[in-house]
């Protein structure tokens, strides 16, 4: 029977597409026939088709005649949809599909309004949350189709239902749907065109809302203040007319209540409510260029907010800051004098308030307002921050801030300078200040701590990332920031290595931590330079490192013709500056020609292979790899790679060589550079790395190298640096090399097997989940072997790989459940805290298996987890409690 009815519905749908005019010519008789056909339909497959036919009828203008109510009745009897598909349903019909199909019918024509709206009001009285939610969402859909005439009669009943749902509901979904329905109703009424004799339905509806909600705003301690505020804000956000009416009624009341209440908690509540009305909503903005609904309250709002910013309560200050931001982001609501006053207040909060919450809110506000009003912040905030950074401490004076708080304030100032630097006028004020911090740290010993110098570099990086990409900003970085950074770093390195006083502490600018923080500044700046500046910047950087040309560096404190890439007995302070060369030349677009590229690569290769300083040779290897990755393919590149690999092989094959680690580092980075671009020679380099897994000295480094090959690099060989990077290179690399690792593991001596297991685990960790699942059956025995490996790094890497797989367990794991469980329980007593934590997380995830698979192990696991409950580490105890709790509840009803 179902098939016959389905055929009928499909025939009707085809006729609607192919012979619609003939069907419409039948008039209301066609609708009557359809009503008879659908009456009593129960099969969900047929209902989807029937709803589509009914939707076509009401949407495409078929004549309903006297059968409007009959068509409504025959479809609305299914509302709300209560359908749960069987677990083995082959047709894939969902409840959501039926709900949307029926909703499209019921909301398709205003002629259903007199029948549908009473039904929705009735269903909103239901105790079933699904019925409430469906009714509210259907009402929202209807409001976009209906007019004010269809709604007018039912507005009091609809408002009473909506108010009740928002006031009394315990469901966030129902509350959100209720507010959305109210917004849609208000928007519908706002679209009405008034005749001279007609009643303003919008005005009447808003009066209902104000009458029931406005008085609750006078009770900030009571729980109804928030539902009332949400209802008012939802209605106000629907249209400019609604916003104007509600704002005019509510804002004077909120201002009065704020001034009449003295407790901070009450004032904060009122201010948060006020923030909701100030926050601009898209629907409430005027399209005719009318003035803002808040224009009449500009001065009293500013007085209130500036007063709140001086209150002692951090929470109140933070709320006032967010509200001030919302006010300032709307055009014309803050005068120039108020903007300057706001900048002064925000500066005071950053400099004087000890509460981090307040300071964070002030910085965020300053960043938002400075993008619109850069001149005010450049003249008011930046000078005060600069003065505070370089102010000499007043030692011994009464009331002076502690050293710790002074350091905190300095950090805040540095961060605030970055937060406001989005416009060129501000960047040109803030960046030199941060560069001055680095200069003072270098020239005046102890003036700034290492952490403060690193913070200044990170703020410079933030400025380079958020500053607008204009020609003016690009030239500023090219002519000022990059030369100044390079000059300071070179000056510090030369000063501390040539004739420096051993008793004087080294400049913080020579510290690896600081240079590492400088790298993203230079890299980001060079990567975003305009095309005409990139080549010039690359030329300057190369001439500095190859020729010692310091003529473009500011100041006269650097000797001519320095040799930064030459190996010297005490030259690691200079050679480590190669990281800045890497940041510059490796971040350039691929179409930028690097001058003297052959000589540069030769010098980098020599530095990498012969330096004894880890940071220097690693940075040189990265730079070499970054340049190789962008080199055009051909014989020249092949010859370069083959010559480099030959040198590397000769060093690696010599067991007594002192530079095996250095050459291995170069091999690893060159392999990554070629792998990313699918270069044919990458296979030979990868095979060399695989052979090193059996090396007693380099085996563990080679295993960790597979993590580097499969993961993204932060400072080179990434998309931000314009590297050649092919899609799905990880999957290809795994497919080619996983069998080789398995073969090597099977033939390796017992003491070297851990390197192969670690390499395999690193590779699996970097793969997408679907690829992991497809490879798991073949590799699961090796992963279980890795859990028994005594190397804790292998255990940790394997556990990290297994945990996401256990959250949605694949069938392959069920066959090895006993072996997996035994190894995980053994690891809960590992000497390593991280291994214990990750093993407990995996045991927790095992409870996601079907109950009949894990229930036989329940008693055993509960006994074993009693020990970790008394672990000396709190984090381990926490994981043990969560895991044991889930195992204890296995098999419980309703779990």
Phi, psi and omega in degrees: 000320181300320182295320180296316180294322178298320178298319180298313181297320180293323176297317179297319179296319178294320177296323179296329179278324189256331185227047186294321182297320178295320178296317179296332179293341177287346179069214184290346180296326178295318179296318180298317178297321178294321178300318179293325182291321185276342186303123178086006180295134182235337184287126183297330178295318179287327180297322177300318179292318181295320178296324179295320177296314180297322177297318177298321181298313185279335182272329188261009172080030173293148181286122180269332179059229181270009187252021179299311182294323180295318178296321178296314184296320186288340177260322184289346179295343179270358184267135351280152181294128176233087187222127175240111183294146177294155184296331181256027182295117181280349186269342175070023179280132183248160177298322182298321179298317180293319180298313182293323178296314179292322180297322179297328178287307187296327182264010189279340183215140177295344181291345176275353190302314184295339179262322187283317186298317174299325178295318179295319178298320179295315182291334177292341176279355182291157176269356182273121184297321180299320179294319178299313183296315180297320180295317181294319179291325176292321177298320177299318179294322181294324185296336179280348182251322184285163173249176183294334180293321179290330184272334193309312185295331189256002185301314179301317179293319178297317179297319180299320180291317180296317180299317181297318182295321181283324181289323193246347187291150174254006183250127177294326180295315180295318179298315180296321178293324178295317179294322178295320178295318178298318179298319180292319178299315180296320178296321178297313179294329180291336180279354184292141177259122187274136168269167183296332183259355185275154178275142179281099182297323179299315180299316180295318181294317179294326176296321176300314182295313181297320181299319184273341187246330191299320185291339179289339179290346178276000183235072185296346179273346186270156187285342182278356181295321182286314175301321179295316180297319180296320178296315180295319180292323178296316179294319182294330183281356185283325184198165178295319180298314180294318180298319181296316182294312184290319180298318179299330181272325190269319186300315176301324179294316180295319178298318180294316181294322179298317181288335182273341178261143184247341182285141183297320182297318179294317180295323179295317178301313180296323180291323177293322175296317179299321179301322179297328179278334180279326181303120185288136174250146187300319184289339184268359180279141182282138177265350183261007180079017177294160180289161181297146178295344182264000186302322182287348183247016186302306184292310179300326177294317179296317179300315180296314184292318179294327176293318180295329180291343179262000179289154181284346184281119178299321181295320179293319178298317180296319178295318178298324179296315178296321179293319177299321178297313179300322179291317184289336181283349178265129186302134170081003183268346175239122177288169180300320180293323179290326176298315180295321178294321177297318178299320178296316180296315180295323177297317179298319179296322180292322186274329192247332185281134181274340183285120181300326181301316180293316181298317180297317179295322180294319179296317180298317178296316180299319179298319181291315183288327182294331179293334179262333184229063186295325184296319181297318182285330176293328182268336185254307187277311187302314179299322180291320178295318180297317180299320181292324181296318187258008181290135178287137179294139178267088185288138174082346182285144183290137180082002180289143180294152179293163179298320181297315181292325178297320177295322177298316181296319177301315179299318178298316181299316180297318179292321180294323177301321178289322184298325184270357190267078175245338181256149182306321182297327179279320180302320181288349174262320188278318182300315176300328178295316179292323175295326177293326175300313179297321180295316179295320178300327180281316187274328182248106184299130176081002181290327178223139180284167179300319180296323179291324178293316178297320178298321177297320178295319179294326176293321174299320178298317179299321179296316180296329182282325187257346181295142181296140183279079177248162178299323180298314179294319180299316179293326179296315179294320182293319186268338186240302191291306184296311177300322181293317178298313180297319180296316179296316181296317180294315181300317180295318181295317181289323182295321184275345183255337183246106175071018181285149178283118183299335181283342180272131180300146178295154176298138178297342180288352176265357182284140180302323181298321180287315179298322178295327177285334176287329186305309180294336176296308181294318182297312181295318180296314180292323181292340183251006179294150174293156191302323184288343181264338187297313182297319180295317179297316178299320180296318179296317182295316181294320180294329177294313186277333180266318185258348185072025181282109182251015186294334182273352180281137180290150180086171182236032185260008182243127179292155180288152172058051174286153181244093187276336183258000181276138178287125179228160184299322180237030190263015182294335177296326176278317186295331180291345177291354177299339177297327178286326173298316177302314181300326183279300189282333182275352178262357181289149172302156186292340181277359178274127180274123178274121182291150177052043187296322182294314179295321180297316179296322179296315179296320179294319178298317180296317180296317181297314188282339188242351181283148177256001182261119189302311183296324181292308185288331176292316179295321178295319178297319177298316181297316178301314182294320180299322179287320179297321182300327183266355180293139176297143181291158180143187184297325182297315179293316180300318180295318178299313182295316181297321179294319179294317181294324178299317179294319180297316181300319182296324179284318182292328180284344178268102186297332182273359182296142178274355186240029180294319181295318180298314180292325175298320179300317178295317178303316183296314183287325176293321177300318178294318180300319181281325179299318183299330183255010179060038180286139183303328182285353180295331180296317180296321179291322178294320178298324177295319177296320178298322180293332181285348177298336179267004181277130184294330181270319187254000185302314182290327176291321179296320179296315177294334179297332179292332173294319179295320180296326186267347185255166179280141177264138187282328190246353180201161178057047175225173183295326179297332178268011177063032180288155172284114187222113182273151179291145173060030179293330180295315180297319180295316181297318180295315182300322182284329192248343178300314177299326179293322179293318178298316178297317179295322178298316183294331183260353184282151174295158188302321184290345181252359183296331183297328179295319179293320179295319179295317179299316179297318180296317178300319181294316180296322182299331185267359182273152172299155186301318182297325177290320177302316182296321181290332183266347187300314184305319183285331187257354183301318177303321179291324178294321176295323176297323180294327178293336178268357181291138181290344180288116183294331178292324176294317179300314183295317180296320180292319178298320178297327179286321184285326188304309179297332178288326181287338180295329173229078194298127175281160182301329183301329183287334183294331181286339182246023187297318182296314180295319179297316181298317181299317181290322179294320179295324179294326182284348178291349177248017180298149175296337182273126179298318182296322177295318179298317181297313183291326177292322177294323176296321178293320176297321176299317182293333180298338179291352176280348175295160177299143188304320185293342179276325187255342181302323178300338181262001189301310182297319181297316182292318181299321177294317183292329183277357176293327179295308179300341177295338179253018180301149183287346181259130183297320182295324177292316180300321180297315179295323180295320180297315181294317181294314182294325178298318179292320177293325179295326183275358180304133179083356180287147178296138176079004181293000000 
